[in-house]
Amino acid sequence: MSSTTSSQSKDSILEFFVKACNKHGFSLDITLNVKGAVVTGTTITAQEYFETLAETFEDGNEIAQEIGERLVKAGEAAEDDNNNSDINFIHLKNTRVFCGDSNSTPSKGKILWRGKLDQVDGFFLGRISDSKS
């Protein structure tokens, strides 16, 4: 089945960048247009995304620690799936999201972001910084 008939297809160049990141740790600053929002950050591997996310739960109660353990397992599974040719998500760190004004959300912190590749309308290499930065 041809992906050209699909109304939601992934950009093959963006998918190539994500594969390079996941398989080889290739990281780059990128800005994405996603359904009217502008998302800017630095690409990270799926495994790094899940491991970093898991760290936020490690000092919590039993439930938080269970969530963290499951996220670590998801990261390990993502690492094992690197040979899979079907990449569906892009992961960013130090993310900022701009929705129609000059201020980003969030305005502070090191934010992780996960998005569906088939939802990205366009992209360019490089990051946008806050006007206050």
C-alpha positions as CSV (number, residue, x, y, z in Angstrom):
1,M,0.0,0.0,0.0
2,S,1.4,3.4,-1.0
3,S,1.7,6.0,1.7
4,T,1.0,8.7,-0.9
5,T,-2.7,7.8,-0.8
6,S,-2.7,8.4,3.0
7,S,-3.9,11.8,4.1
8,Q,-1.5,11.7,7.0
9,S,2.0,10.6,5.8
10,K,5.4,11.2,7.4
11,D,8.0,13.4,5.9
12,S,10.7,10.9,4.7
13,I,13.6,13.4,5.5
14,L,12.3,14.0,9.0
15,E,11.9,10.3,9.5
16,F,15.5,9.8,8.3
17,F,16.7,12.3,11.0
18,V,14.8,10.5,13.7
19,K,16.2,7.1,12.6
20,A,19.8,8.6,12.6
21,C,19.1,9.9,16.1
22,N,17.7,6.6,17.4
23,K,20.3,4.3,15.8
24,H,23.4,6.5,16.1
25,G,22.7,9.1,18.7
26,F,22.7,11.8,16.0
27,S,21.3,15.0,17.7
28,L,20.2,18.2,16.1
29,D,18.3,21.4,16.9
30,I,15.0,21.4,15.1
31,T,11.8,23.4,14.9
32,L,8.5,21.6,13.9
33,N,5.2,23.0,12.8
34,V,2.5,20.8,14.4
35,K,-1.2,21.6,13.8
36,G,-0.6,25.4,14.1
37,A,1.8,25.2,17.0
38,V,5.6,25.7,16.7
39,V,7.6,23.1,18.7
40,T,11.4,23.7,19.0
41,G,14.0,21.6,20.7
42,T,16.9,19.2,20.3
43,T,16.3,15.6,19.1
44,I,17.1,12.7,21.5
45,T,16.8,9.0,21.1
46,A,13.6,7.3,22.2
47,Q,15.6,5.4,24.8
48,E,17.0,8.7,26.3
49,Y,13.5,10.1,26.3
50,F,12.1,7.2,28.4
51,E,15.1,7.0,30.7
52,T,15.1,10.7,31.4
53,L,11.3,10.6,32.0
54,A,11.7,7.7,34.3
55,E,14.2,9.7,36.5
56,T,11.4,12.1,37.5
57,F,9.7,9.2,39.3
58,E,12.6,7.5,41.0
59,D,12.3,9.3,44.3
60,G,8.6,8.9,44.6
61,N,6.3,6.4,46.3
62,E,5.8,2.8,45.2
63,I,3.4,3.8,42.4
64,A,5.8,6.4,41.1
65,Q,8.7,3.9,41.2
66,E,6.6,1.4,39.3
67,I,5.8,4.0,36.7
68,G,9.6,4.8,36.4
69,E,10.4,1.1,36.0
70,R,7.9,0.7,33.2
71,L,9.3,3.8,31.5
72,V,12.8,2.2,31.7
73,K,11.4,-1.0,30.1
74,A,9.7,1.1,27.4
75,G,13.1,2.7,26.7
76,E,14.8,-0.7,26.5
77,A,12.0,-1.8,24.1
78,A,12.6,1.3,22.0
79,E,16.3,0.5,21.8
80,D,15.4,-3.0,20.6
81,D,13.1,-1.6,18.0
82,N,15.8,0.5,16.4
83,N,16.1,-2.1,13.7
84,N,12.4,-1.6,12.9
85,S,12.0,0.5,9.8
86,D,8.7,2.0,10.9
87,I,9.5,5.1,13.1
88,N,6.4,6.8,14.4
89,F,7.5,9.3,17.0
90,I,10.1,12.1,17.4
91,H,11.5,13.0,20.8
92,L,12.9,16.4,21.9
93,K,14.6,17.8,24.9
94,N,14.8,21.4,26.0
95,T,11.5,21.9,24.2
96,R,9.5,25.1,23.8
97,V,6.1,25.3,22.3
98,F,4.8,28.5,20.7
99,C,1.1,28.9,20.0
100,G,0.4,32.2,18.3
101,D,2.3,34.7,20.5
102,S,5.9,35.5,21.2
103,N,5.9,33.6,24.6
104,S,6.6,29.9,24.7
105,T,5.0,27.3,26.9
106,P,6.6,26.3,29.2
107,S,8.7,29.4,29.9
108,K,11.2,27.6,32.2
109,G,12.7,24.2,32.7
110,K,14.1,21.4,30.6
111,I,11.0,19.9,29.0
112,L,10.9,16.6,27.2
113,W,8.4,16.3,24.3
114,R,7.1,13.3,22.2
115,G,5.2,13.8,19.0
116,K,3.8,11.7,16.2
117,L,5.8,12.1,13.0
118,D,2.6,11.9,10.8
119,Q,1.3,15.0,12.7
120,V,4.2,17.2,11.7
121,D,3.2,19.7,9.0
122,G,6.7,21.0,8.4
123,F,10.1,21.6,10.0
124,F,13.4,23.5,9.8
125,L,16.8,22.9,11.3
126,G,17.6,25.1,14.2
127,R,15.9,26.2,17.4
128,I,13.8,29.3,18.2
129,S,14.7,31.0,21.5
130,D,12.3,32.9,23.7
131,S,12.2,36.6,23.1
132,K,13.0,37.0,26.8
133,S,16.1,34.8,26.5
